[in-house]
Amino acid sequence: MEPKKTIEDIIAKASEYLKNPKNITLIRDAYEFAKAKHEGQFRKSLDPYIQHPLEVAYMLAELKVSPTTVAAGLLHDLLEDTDTTKDQLIEKFGIDVANIVDGVTKISKLKYMTKEKALAKSHQKILLAMAKDIRVVIVKLLDRVHNMRTLEFQPPEKQIKIAKETMDLYAPLAHRLGMYRIKAELEDTSFQYLEPEKFKQVFEQVNLQKSIREEDIHQMEIQLEEILKQNYIERYDIKGRVKNIYSVCKKMEAKALEFDQIYDLMALRVIVPNIENCYHVLGLVHANWTPLPKRFKDYIATPKPNLYQSLHTTIVGLNGKIYEIQIRTYEMDEIAEFGIAAHWVYKEENKNYNPEDEQLEIAAKLKWYKELLTYAEIGESEDNDPLETIREDIFSANVYVFTPKGDVLDFPTGATPLDFAYRIHTEVGNHTVGAIVNGKIVPLTYKMKTGDVLEIRTSKQFNGPNEAWLKIVKTSHAKHKIIGVLNRLKRDAMVESGKDEFEKVLKAENIGAMKLDDKTVAFHFNKFGVNNLEDFYYEIGKNAISARGAANRLAGRMEKMDDEALIRQYNTEEVKKKPSRSVNEWGVVVEGLPKAQIKLANCCHPISGDDIIGYVSKGYGIIVHRLECHNTRNSEEERFIEVFWDEEYIRKAYETHLNIISFDRRNIVAEIINVLNGMAVTIKQISSAKNKDGDLRTKVKLDVPNLATLNNAIVNLYKVTDVHTVERVIK
């Protein structure tokens, strides 16, 4: 275990690149201030709390970041864990330091949510905080590194939660920033807590022949060194490397390989002064050992989007054993270890230094980072969580393709030319009619491969995307854009339909043409979410507002006129003698009223099979409630009419809501989801929170075909250990 860092260790490390006494004083002052504020606070490890900021600040100094960033590392927990205010930090250390600390604090305060509890707004704030200042990202990453190093002192449940969050968000982020060393440490530590048995198994396999493997690498180093000397390569370094545990396991699972089939387990890295030397060394390696076919990669000519550059080749080396050889310059090696931070080394002599220019420089170098802000600003919707979008589209990207101008864009495996088109620009995507890959026309369903050169064909006459495109694209970004267009088209159609229906009613009721404007309709219908004329026609088009009721209201007639006429019509002996079996979209029958406008109540969500009753609402047709709904108890009795389900009508989905009360234990929500996934129901939304009694309340929104299916699901939910109440919701 490494010795604990002190402020003198940080000063010594920072002094290697900071010579101005003012910068050293800033760091020391930040330490003294943080130490005083954290006095009396202890970590779970029983270390004084100040030890954590010291470790973070030391790692920052190792990266040679600006003195303000090192100071922010020392101060990064003050706003969250002490009575310090942002104004106090501004007054003592300046706005720059205070903003970094504030950014880190905002991320820390927001609880990371799994997919089951997707709080998209919180995720959006995390992404925006990261996108606006790279220094916030670096400090937060290193804060997480030290927290993972001391994870053993946390209770088991928290260990799992923090490890999952790290694996899902922080390790991929470190990878995309090119910070390999940090990424590998975060992955291995998380893996150790998330899958301890698997970790132990792979760890033991890696260490089983460790001494033999190290000796093999050493012998290869000797031979390689001799070859370089004979060919007058005067300056070089050779390093051995063993792949990190999680990467080994991931590769075994992804490619269904045995441990002995992992070719790049043993690797040698040759570091030379310039690019010419890199290709010279590559030629020498291939001249002396047999390279494996299709195992050569040139990341110098085409760098990865995280700035990584190197030549990779796999050879049959000593005793027929397989080795990966990586060849790069000293600058490339530094970038491979420290990523963007290596480009970002603070230079005191740079008098024009400012954070804004620095941010622009980083965005220019890391193309995906520039996209981060765009993705974060998309916002959340029922189908879109910005964090999930980033994880799927950016963090999972491992296919690298080229634009006709030679720019490199990266995508997740399985992405198609449509994903490429929407990455270029929304309008390019919307008007795509074809794609050319490597000079040949391909279908839009073509799955892009690394090295492909893509060109998109567009047409202004093309009407735009259709539902089938949603099955073709892979990235959440493209799906979000397509859904936006489709929703707009559906809305436009609804608006036109609503307008036509309203104008027909005006003629039928002899009301005459009306000059409507946004203000008039908003005044009368704002409680229905109507803010303008388009909204008004849209609500009529989707049957949320009755065209007849709306016309009478706007004409100043009695709102109850239609309702009372409906009730009178229902109660006439003549109607009762002529029952009607005409069914609406819900499968609800009202005897004698074949064209009645029907809505299911949002308070009790009736489903086929429930005992139901109809209520003639004021201007909005018949609202169907469950018989036990408390909203029917204090209403006007004369407005209730009999309704019933048509047993011959089959509808796939009725919405219903459940409250599930259970003991708050690990994995119980996952078990609930598994039970429901095994039934003939569809989970539309699920969230969990502790109630005042300390139990876990899980709210589930479901689509179900009928009451029998729902009751079956409820019976099976009660079989989940520690679930003690399952009830349907009546608001």
GIRA-V398530 format. One record per backbone hydrogen bond with DSSP energy under -1.0 kcal/mol. NH is the residue of the N-H (numbers start at 1). CO is the residue of the C=O. If there is no record, write none. Layout:
BEGIN
nh: {NH;NH}
co: {CO;CO}
END
This chain:
BEGIN
nh: {10;11;12;13;14;15;16;17;18;23;24;25;26;27;28;29;30;31;32;33;34;35;36;37;38;41;43;46;49;51;52;54;55;56;57;58;59;60;61;62;63;64;65;70;71;72;73;74;75;78;81;82;89;90;91;92;93;94;98;99;100;101;102;103;104;105;106;107;108;109;110;117;118;120;123;124;125;126;127;128;129;130;131;132;136;137;138;139;140;141;142;143;144;145;146;147;148;149;150;151;153;154;159;160;161;162;163;164;165;166;167;168;169;171;173;174;175;176;177;178;179;180;180;181;183;184;185;186;187;188;189;190;191;192;193;194;195;199;200;201;202;203;204;205;206;207;208;210;213;214;215;216;217;218;219;220;221;222;223;224;225;226;227;228;229;230;231;232;233;234;237;239;241;243;248;249;250;251;252;253;254;255;257;261;262;263;265;267;268;269;270;271;272;278;279;280;281;282;283;284;285;286;287;288;289;292;295;297;299;302;304;307;311;312;313;315;316;317;320;321;323;324;325;326;327;328;330;333;334;335;336;337;338;339;340;341;342;346;350;351;353;358;359;360;361;362;363;364;365;366;370;371;372;375;376;377;378;381;389;390;391;392;393;394;395;398;399;401;402;403;406;409;411;415;420;421;422;423;424;425;429;430;431;432;433;434;436;437;438;440;442;446;448;451;452;454;455;457;459;462;469;470;471;473;479;480;481;482;483;484;485;486;487;488;489;490;491;492;493;494;495;496;497;498;499;500;501;502;503;504;505;506;507;508;509;510;511;516;521;522;523;524;525;526;528;529;530;536;537;538;539;540;541;542;543;544;545;550;551;552;553;554;555;556;557;561;564;565;566;567;568;569;570;571;576;577;578;587;589;593;596;599;601;605;610;613;614;615;616;617;619;622;623;624;625;627;629;632;633;639;640;641;644;646;649;654;656;658;659;660;661;662;663;665;668;671;672;673;674;675;676;677;678;679;681;682;684;685;687;689;691;694;696;697;698;699;700;701;702;703;704;707;710;711;712;713;714;715;716;717;718;720;723;724;725;727;729;731}
co: {6;7;8;9;10;11;13;14;14;20;20;21;22;23;24;25;26;27;28;29;30;31;32;33;34;38;47;43;41;48;49;50;51;52;53;54;55;56;57;58;59;61;60;66;67;68;69;70;71;75;77;78;85;86;87;88;89;90;94;95;96;97;98;99;100;101;102;103;104;105;106;114;115;118;119;120;121;122;123;124;125;126;127;128;133;133;134;135;136;137;138;139;140;141;142;143;144;145;146;148;150;151;155;156;157;158;159;160;161;162;163;164;165;166;169;170;171;172;173;175;174;178;336;337;179;180;181;182;183;184;185;186;187;188;189;190;191;195;196;197;198;199;200;201;202;203;204;207;209;210;211;212;213;214;215;216;217;218;219;220;221;222;223;224;225;226;227;229;228;232;271;269;267;265;244;245;246;247;248;249;250;251;252;258;259;261;262;241;324;239;326;237;328;274;275;276;277;278;279;280;281;282;283;284;285;314;292;312;310;298;308;304;327;297;325;323;290;321;317;318;315;266;313;268;311;270;272;329;330;331;332;333;334;335;177;338;339;64;347;349;350;354;355;356;357;358;359;360;361;362;366;367;368;371;372;373;375;384;385;386;387;388;389;390;390;411;411;409;452;407;403;401;399;412;416;417;418;419;420;421;425;426;427;429;457;457;455;440;453;437;435;443;415;400;449;402;436;434;431;459;466;467;468;469;475;476;477;478;479;480;481;482;483;484;485;486;487;488;489;490;491;492;493;494;495;496;497;498;499;500;501;502;503;504;505;507;506;514;517;518;519;520;521;522;525;526;525;532;533;534;535;536;537;538;540;539;539;546;547;548;549;550;551;553;552;558;560;561;562;563;564;565;566;567;572;573;575;584;644;590;593;622;624;601;607;625;641;623;639;621;617;597;615;599;613;611;626;629;630;636;637;614;589;587;646;704;702;700;727;698;725;696;722;663;665;667;668;669;670;671;672;673;674;676;679;703;701;701;699;697;695;691;662;689;660;687;658;685;656;682;654;608;706;707;708;709;710;711;712;713;714;717;720;661;661;659;657;603}
END
